[in-house]
Amino acid sequence: MRDGGFSGRVTLIGSEPLLPYERPHLSKEFLLGKIPEQKLALRPAAQYRELDVNLELGRRVVDLGLDEHRVLLEDGGTIGWDLLCIAVGSDARRLAGIDDAIYLRELDQAVQLKTRIDAGLPLRIVGAGFIGCEVAAAAVQKGCEVHVYEALGQPLLRVLGPDLGAYLASVHRGHGVDLHLNATSAEADLVAVGSMPRVMNGVDVDGGVLVDELGHTSLPDVFAAGDVTRFFHPLYETRIRVEHFQTSQRQGFAVGRTMAGAPTAYTEVPWFWSDQYDLNLQYAGAGLPWEETVIRGVLARPPFTVFYLAGGRLIAAAGVNDHHTVARARHLMEARKGVTTQRLEDPSFDLRRALA
Ligand SMILES: Cc1cc2nc3c(=O)[nH]c(=O)nc-3n(C[C@H](O)[C@H](O)[C@H](O)COP(=O)(O)OP(=O)(O)OC[C@H]3O[C@@H](n4cnc5c(N)ncnc54)[C@H](O)[C@@H]3O)c2cc1C
């Protein structure tokens, strides 16, 4: 909002008592002891003061107060607003009957998990999505016995497909993770089976708070941004929901500018990363269904990239230790440039040439 020229009062209300922090570290560097709790913050407190942003931390909104333009807080307080942005993120999806496991979303749960890992206790994880895989990698590297139960036939099957899924399965097994596929467990220490948008009453919701490309909800003066939204994306001509850091940051930035009176659409190709062992996986695309895949390089020998195509068009790319290729594929998709499958699979063809 400040970037968009807004000079009025900005209040950021958050239920956690901490400065906003980088959640992605919770399943990786924080567990490995590489980034301590004190270094997780997105920005130092001084920067909020410089931006003249009033922080109301450790305060939970229980009602948006849509009629009276005044949110109600759990502690009984109220805060009035002219414009409101709902940015409450996601909750971990819960599994019926497994209530005493850790559901990793916030620092408190990461601290519990780290304590377990540091004590060298065995770890049973249900779900081989990104969070399950990253925690498994951290725990096994710290010497824990790790069992992972995944309901589908490969880790990350829905997003990455069977080839990359099978490769990641072999990587985890190679590091000593006991990976059980097409399997589940009624007992778990960590459940990591995806996340769901946090629902706020009063705005239209369908698999996320519905917003247009500028972040408008169904109500005037009410915007939404980040993981909680299902937003219209002009490139895909449909609404998508993305639960990744860079998209929530970039889309949030665009929505803030719009709220300030400088309408800015989020039109970028979503992008995210995952770190497991010495592998850096990067993905560009919206997780939409694909019809065929093309591989640049050799599947099990990083660096390599898998391209996903639908109707002959490139719609996503996932690379392992191959960030240049993924970045170039992202630019191609943003520019809506076509490229032949021969060129995609030829590592000697620099994808920047297809942009010309
Ligand atoms: C363990 C973990 C690892 C991840 N790793 C990666 C990664 O490697 N790469 C990647 O791209 N993405 C990763 N992500 C996803 C990324 O962190 C999210 O996409 C991003 O945090 C979403 O930002 P957000 O601001 O929309 O929501 P959040 O970060 O969830 O922030 C929402 C905030 O709102 C607060 N809140 C909720 N309800 C209320 C209420 N009623 N009143 C007041 N405050 C409220 C919450 O406490 C929270 O602080 C990871 C997420 C997790 C949990």
The ligand as an ORCA input file, in Angstrom:
! r2SCAN-3c Opt
* xyz 0 1
  C       6.041    -25.707      6.758
  C       5.822    -24.920      5.507
  C       6.778    -24.938      4.500
  C       6.582    -24.231      3.318
  N       7.558    -24.257      2.356
  C       7.397    -23.556      1.214
  C       8.410    -23.557      0.199
  O       9.433    -24.220      0.322
  N       8.197    -22.834     -0.920
  C       7.068    -22.108     -1.092
  O       6.934    -21.460     -2.140
  N       6.079    -22.069     -0.153
  C       6.223    -22.786      0.994
  N       5.238    -22.755      1.960
  C       4.012    -21.985      1.710
  C       4.145    -20.510      2.119
  O       4.666    -20.423      3.407
  C       2.775    -19.859      2.030
  O       2.384    -19.854      0.678
  C       2.766    -18.422      2.556
  O       3.158    -18.374      3.898
  C       1.364    -17.846      2.402
  O       1.370    -16.539      2.869
  P       0.019    -15.851      3.382
  O       0.457    -14.515      3.890
  O      -1.023    -15.940      2.347
  O      -0.470    -16.771      4.586
  P       0.255    -17.184      5.941
  O       1.746    -17.168      5.793
  O      -0.390    -18.466      6.375
  O      -0.114    -16.000      6.935
  C      -1.415    -15.818      7.425
  C      -1.333    -15.192      8.804
  O      -2.653    -14.866      9.261
  C      -2.790    -15.248     10.607
  N      -4.203    -15.460     10.890
  C      -4.997    -16.500     10.532
  N      -6.250    -16.340     10.961
  C      -6.280    -15.153     11.606
  C      -7.292    -14.412     12.277
  N      -8.551    -14.864     12.357
  N      -6.959    -13.221     12.851
  C      -5.692    -12.741     12.762
  N      -4.691    -13.400     12.138
  C      -4.977    -14.579     11.572
  C      -1.955    -16.504     10.714
  O      -1.594    -16.796     12.040
  C      -0.751    -16.153      9.855
  O       0.228    -15.481     10.599
  C       5.395    -23.482      3.144
  C       4.415    -23.460      4.157
  C       4.624    -24.169      5.332
  C       3.575    -24.146      6.416
*
